[in-house]
Amino acid sequence: MPPAAISPNRLPRHVAIIMDGNGRWAEARGLERNRGHLAGVDSVKEVVRCVQDLGLEYLTLYAFSSENWNRPDAEVSELMRLLEVYLEENIAEAQERGVRLRVMGRLDSLPASTRSAVDRAVDATRDNPNGDLIFALSYGGRGEIVDAARRLMLAAEAGRLDPELLDEETFAAHLYLPDVPDPDLLIRTGNECRVSNFLLWQIAYAEIYTSPVMWPDFRREHLEVAIGDYQSRERRFGMTSAQVETVSETVSEAGRGSRA
């Protein structure tokens, strides 16, 4: 049940999070960067549970970007190890809560052991009905758009697609997870204000919330503040405020009519 400060009627359907600040959190404490990544796993666990408790349908976490391969080998290896451990240790809870684990990105780049752990988690939870937990792995927004364009070019070459009929809906159908709705709310932790090549197509109309809290310190109360801020905004999608109000009134009247 949402806390009193959050309206159950205006919850975002899809929240996406750029989990930033692990390394800086560790360095500020005189620790190795990998200690920050380890501490960040606890934040993942709590945020996933909070999203489930609130009844949100989709949560996408930017777990490892395509640019992260450029980090030191030891840090990359630790990030892969932590992902494997997280999946192995939390599969039972995902099953208990009915969470479906999904992934997006250029997964062929993952180490064999990491890819195996990912595949096992995805297969085990494939039919779970209570919301999607999506990990963006070896992911880049530009790469996703290029991959979609490549698939479209191949379809056109094979005669399955008329280029003259290409529109946004057709293009979006060739992204990694075309059945997932666009994020309503994008959260970035770590006091940074950039999107870092994350879901570039999908966040066109997402509300963006930046938090000064480093990811290892991000907890349920911080997520609730972000959702509260989201609910305070007017989502216009290119319309005027008056138009939004008219649409809302029409939807409300239709809802009352259907209950009559």
Backbone torsions as a table, in degrees:
resi	resn	phi	psi	omega
1	MET	NA	127.6	-179.7
2	PRO	-60.4	146.4	175.3
3	PRO	-64.1	165.2	-174.4
4	ALA	-58.5	-30.0	-177.1
5	ALA	-75.9	-10.3	-177.9
6	ILE	-114.9	128.1	178.1
7	SER	-78.8	129.1	178.3
8	PRO	-70.4	-12.4	-176.6
9	ASN	-89.8	-11.4	-176.7
10	ARG	-129.8	37.4	178.0
11	LEU	-74.3	142.2	173.9
12	PRO	-66.3	143.2	177.5
13	ARG	-78.3	-35.5	-175.3
14	HIS	-135.0	122.1	175.0
15	VAL	-112.0	132.8	175.4
16	ALA	-119.4	140.8	-174.9
17	ILE	-130.8	129.7	168.2
18	ILE	-93.3	107.7	-172.8
19	MET	-86.7	89.6	-171.8
20	ASP	-111.8	148.1	171.8
21	GLY	113.0	2.2	-179.0
22	ASN	-59.4	-49.2	-177.8
23	GLY	-64.9	-43.4	-179.8
24	ARG	-67.1	-35.2	176.9
25	TRP	-60.0	-44.5	-179.4
26	ALA	-69.2	-45.3	-178.2
27	GLU	-62.9	-34.3	178.2
28	ALA	-65.9	-19.0	180.0
29	ARG	-106.1	10.2	179.1
30	GLY	71.2	25.5	-177.6
31	LEU	-109.1	163.4	173.1
32	GLU	-68.1	151.0	-177.3
33	ARG	-56.6	-35.5	-177.9
34	ASN	-63.1	-25.4	176.2
35	ARG	-65.6	-31.4	176.2
36	GLY	-68.0	-40.3	177.7
37	HIS	-63.5	-39.9	178.2
38	LEU	-63.2	-44.1	179.3
39	ALA	-65.0	-31.6	-179.0
40	GLY	-66.7	-21.9	178.6
41	VAL	-62.7	-37.0	178.5
42	ASP	-63.8	-35.2	177.3
43	SER	-66.2	-40.2	176.9
44	VAL	-58.3	-47.6	-178.2
45	LYS	-59.6	-45.5	-176.6
46	GLU	-69.8	-40.7	-179.6
47	VAL	-66.3	-39.8	178.0
48	VAL	-61.1	-44.1	178.9
49	ARG	-64.8	-40.1	179.7
50	CYS	-63.6	-44.0	178.4
51	VAL	-59.5	-41.5	178.1
52	GLN	-66.0	-43.1	-179.3
53	ASP	-63.0	-34.5	179.3
54	LEU	-78.8	-16.1	179.7
55	GLY	83.8	22.4	177.8
56	LEU	-73.3	147.9	-172.5
57	GLU	-85.6	-35.2	-173.5
58	TYR	-136.6	135.3	172.6
59	LEU	-132.9	121.6	177.6
60	THR	-114.1	126.3	-178.6
61	LEU	-113.5	129.3	178.3
62	TYR	-81.2	89.9	-171.4
63	ALA	-86.5	-34.5	-178.1
64	PHE	-159.9	117.3	-176.9
65	SER	-87.5	163.7	176.3
66	SER	-63.2	-29.3	177.9
67	GLU	-75.0	-21.7	-178.8
68	ASN	-65.6	-16.7	176.0
69	TRP	-62.7	-18.3	-179.1
70	ASN	-82.0	-4.1	178.9
71	ARG	-73.5	167.1	178.9
72	PRO	-54.7	145.1	-176.0
73	ASP	-55.9	-39.3	-177.9
74	ALA	-64.7	-38.1	179.7
75	GLU	-70.0	-41.6	178.0
76	VAL	-61.8	-44.6	-179.8
77	SER	-61.6	-39.3	179.5
78	GLU	-68.5	-39.1	177.7
79	LEU	-62.6	-40.9	177.7
80	MET	-65.9	-41.5	179.8
81	ARG	-63.0	-43.4	-180.0
82	LEU	-63.6	-37.8	177.4
83	LEU	-63.7	-43.9	179.2
84	GLU	-61.7	-45.2	-179.9
85	VAL	-63.4	-43.3	179.7
86	TYR	-59.0	-46.9	-177.9
87	LEU	-63.3	-44.1	-178.8
88	GLU	-65.6	-40.1	-174.1
89	GLU	-81.3	-19.5	-173.4
90	ASN	-113.0	3.9	180.0
91	ILE	-64.2	-36.2	-179.2
92	ALA	-65.4	-41.9	179.3
93	GLU	-67.3	-37.4	177.1
94	ALA	-61.2	-40.8	178.5
95	GLN	-65.9	-42.8	-179.1
96	GLU	-63.0	-39.7	-178.7
97	ARG	-87.1	-7.6	179.8
98	GLY	74.6	29.6	-178.8
99	VAL	-86.9	135.7	175.9
100	ARG	-97.2	121.2	178.1
101	LEU	-89.2	131.4	179.3
102	ARG	-136.2	163.2	-179.6
103	VAL	-137.3	156.5	176.5
104	MET	-146.1	143.7	-180.0
105	GLY	137.7	-173.5	177.4
106	ARG	-87.8	81.6	-169.2
107	LEU	-70.0	-20.1	178.7
108	ASP	-64.6	-16.7	179.5
109	SER	-80.5	-13.7	-177.3
110	LEU	-70.8	148.4	172.5
111	PRO	-58.3	154.1	-174.7
112	ALA	-58.1	-42.4	-178.1
113	SER	-67.3	-37.4	178.3
114	THR	-68.2	-43.7	179.0
115	ARG	-61.6	-38.0	178.8
116	SER	-65.2	-42.8	178.7
117	ALA	-63.8	-40.1	178.3
118	VAL	-63.8	-47.8	-178.3
119	ASP	-61.5	-40.1	179.5
120	ARG	-63.4	-43.3	-178.8
121	ALA	-66.5	-42.2	179.8
122	VAL	-64.1	-45.9	-179.0
123	ASP	-64.3	-40.9	-176.0
124	ALA	-67.8	-27.9	-174.5
125	THR	-109.6	9.2	-170.9
126	ARG	-53.0	-37.5	-174.2
127	ASP	-99.8	8.9	-179.1
128	ASN	-69.9	138.1	-168.9
129	PRO	-101.3	-3.0	-167.2
130	ASN	-105.0	46.1	174.6
131	GLY	106.3	155.0	-177.5
132	ASP	-107.9	129.1	169.6
133	LEU	-106.5	113.3	-173.0
134	ILE	-112.1	126.7	175.2
135	PHE	-103.6	123.6	173.2
136	ALA	-86.8	112.5	-173.5
137	LEU	-124.3	132.8	-174.4
138	SER	48.3	45.1	-170.3
139	TYR	-110.3	141.8	170.2
140	GLY	-145.6	136.8	-178.5
141	GLY	-62.7	-41.6	177.9
142	ARG	-64.6	-40.5	178.4
143	GLY	-61.8	-40.3	178.5
144	GLU	-62.5	-41.9	-180.0
145	ILE	-66.4	-41.0	177.4
146	VAL	-63.3	-43.3	179.3
147	ASP	-62.9	-39.1	177.6
148	ALA	-65.0	-43.1	179.1
149	ALA	-62.5	-38.2	178.9
150	ARG	-64.1	-42.2	178.8
151	ARG	-65.0	-38.4	178.6
152	LEU	-66.0	-40.2	178.6
153	MET	-63.5	-41.2	178.6
154	LEU	-65.7	-39.6	178.2
155	ALA	-64.4	-40.0	178.6
156	ALA	-66.9	-41.3	179.6
157	GLU	-62.8	-34.9	180.0
158	ALA	-83.4	-1.2	178.4
159	GLY	83.2	11.5	-179.5
160	ARG	-89.8	-6.9	-177.1
161	LEU	-142.9	130.8	173.5
162	ASP	-90.1	114.0	-178.4
163	PRO	-55.0	-29.0	-179.8
164	GLU	-68.1	-20.0	-178.4
165	LEU	-97.8	3.2	-179.3
166	LEU	-67.2	126.7	176.4
167	ASP	-134.7	-178.1	-176.7
168	GLU	-62.6	-39.1	-178.9
169	GLU	-63.7	-42.6	178.8
170	THR	-66.2	-41.2	178.7
171	PHE	-62.1	-47.3	-178.1
172	ALA	-61.1	-28.5	-179.9
173	ALA	-68.2	-11.2	180.0
174	HIS	-106.6	9.5	173.3
175	LEU	-76.2	175.2	-172.6
176	TYR	-59.9	-46.8	-177.7
177	LEU	-126.9	76.2	-172.6
178	PRO	-66.8	-17.3	-179.7
179	ASP	-82.6	-11.4	-177.4
180	VAL	-85.9	127.4	179.5
181	PRO	-67.4	156.6	178.4
182	ASP	-60.8	147.9	177.5
183	PRO	-61.4	138.1	171.2
184	ASP	-84.0	-35.0	-174.8
185	LEU	-133.6	125.3	173.5
186	LEU	-110.1	122.9	179.2
187	ILE	-110.8	133.8	170.2
188	ARG	-123.5	127.1	176.9
189	THR	-92.5	176.3	173.6
190	GLY	83.7	11.3	173.2
191	ASN	63.2	33.9	174.8
192	GLU	-114.5	151.8	-175.1
193	CYS	-125.0	61.8	174.3
194	ARG	-147.8	160.9	-174.8
195	VAL	-96.6	-11.3	170.4
196	SER	50.8	45.8	172.0
197	ASN	64.4	33.0	-176.6
198	PHE	-109.2	119.0	172.8
199	LEU	51.0	48.0	-172.2
200	LEU	-60.5	-38.4	177.8
201	TRP	-71.5	-43.8	-168.6
202	GLN	-76.3	-23.5	-174.4
203	ILE	-93.5	18.9	-177.2
204	ALA	-52.5	-37.8	-179.9
205	TYR	-123.6	22.4	176.1
206	ALA	-72.5	145.0	168.9
207	GLU	-78.7	132.4	-175.1
208	ILE	-108.0	129.2	-179.9
209	TYR	-126.7	124.7	176.9
210	THR	-108.4	136.1	-178.6
211	SER	-114.7	138.1	176.4
212	PRO	-73.2	-10.7	-176.1
213	VAL	-75.6	131.0	174.2
214	MET	-69.5	148.8	-172.9
215	TRP	-54.4	-41.4	-179.5
216	PRO	-61.7	-19.3	178.7
217	ASP	-99.5	-2.0	-175.9
218	PHE	-76.3	124.3	-175.3
219	ARG	-133.1	-175.9	-176.1
220	ARG	-52.2	-44.2	-176.7
221	GLU	-64.4	-31.5	179.0
222	HIS	-72.8	-37.5	175.7
223	LEU	-64.6	-40.7	179.6
224	GLU	-65.0	-36.3	176.0
225	VAL	-63.5	-42.4	179.4
226	ALA	-62.9	-41.8	179.1
227	ILE	-68.1	-38.9	176.1
228	GLY	-60.8	-40.8	177.3
229	ASP	-64.5	-41.8	177.2
230	TYR	-57.3	-43.4	-177.2
231	GLN	-70.6	-16.8	179.0
232	SER	-83.7	-7.4	-175.4
233	ARG	-95.4	154.0	174.8
234	GLU	-100.0	118.5	-178.7
235	ARG	-93.2	108.7	-170.4
236	ARG	-100.3	-24.6	179.5
237	PHE	50.0	42.5	177.2
238	GLY	89.1	-8.4	179.4
239	MET	-88.5	171.3	173.2
240	THR	-85.0	166.0	177.8
241	SER	-60.0	-38.8	179.9
242	ALA	-63.9	-40.2	178.4
243	GLN	-65.3	-42.3	178.6
244	VAL	-59.5	-43.6	-179.8
245	GLU	-62.6	-41.3	179.0
246	THR	-63.8	-43.1	178.4
247	VAL	-62.7	-43.1	-179.9
248	SER	-62.5	-41.5	179.4
249	GLU	-65.1	-39.1	179.5
250	THR	-64.7	-42.7	178.5
251	VAL	-64.4	-41.9	-179.9
252	SER	-63.6	-42.7	179.6
253	GLU	-65.3	-38.3	178.2
254	ALA	-64.9	-37.4	178.1
255	GLY	-66.2	-41.2	178.6
256	ARG	-66.0	-36.2	179.6
257	GLY	-66.5	-37.0	-179.0
258	SER	-70.2	-21.5	-179.7
259	ARG	-92.2	-9.6	-177.0
260	ALA	-69.7	NA	NA
